[in-house]
């Protein structure tokens, strides 16, 4: 019997790639497009434009399309949830958020809601494994001794912050933590760090403690390297075997052009 996968598509190229892999695995892909996801329509059997304030419609479609599992892929902006709460007139969004808007609270709410419909939430790695970054230096230049010091100290802090649900990215410079990611995302954190410390910052991106791969795989792509190049950042460290590197060749090209060292490390350092 054909299996139907509900692909909850955020922004970026990953939803399209996940849809292609799901199709290859034999799924009928019903995609719910919450953001712009290039390539999604080419690989999904059906694309349904969706919005955060139309959750009941999404749940109805899951049932109507006989979806047995869902996959969350792409960038979902939590700011949109806050905006919807501000505009909510019937209290539905406030009822939805009664348990809070932390990643853990939202995940628990989503899992419970879908489980009541007999729908399972799948691990993203099952569909995105080709882009998981392996350990090692991936650019022409390895980090300097000073950059390695920043990386080690950055990972110590970043692991602690992820355990508190704060964020995954830390920006360091000259022995000081100059920016920590919260709701704004990695790229804005890098920009803020450069604004405060100037060029020469080191960026560290960790994984959660623990990391729920059903809802998020920490990801770096060419857009982030462009931001780092503009900011004058000199090094980027990620966790090998646990994070995605999208468009690897573009990442390497941009990094080498800007003299940025990119390394995927095995934790703990």
Secondary structure, 3 states (H helix, E strand, C coil): CCEEEEEEECECCHHHHHHHHHHHCCEEEEEEECCCCCCHHHHCCEEEECCHHHHHHHHHHHHHCCCCEEEEECECCHHHHHHHHHHCCCCHHHHHCCCCCCHHHHHHHHHHHHHCCCCEECCCHHHHHHHECCCEECCCCCCCHHHHHHHHHHHHHHHHHHHCCCCCEEEEECCEEEEECCCCCHHHHHHHHHHHHCCCCEEEECCCCCCCCCCCCCEECHHHHHHHHHHCCCEEEEECCCCEECCHHHHHHHHHHHCCEEEEECCCC
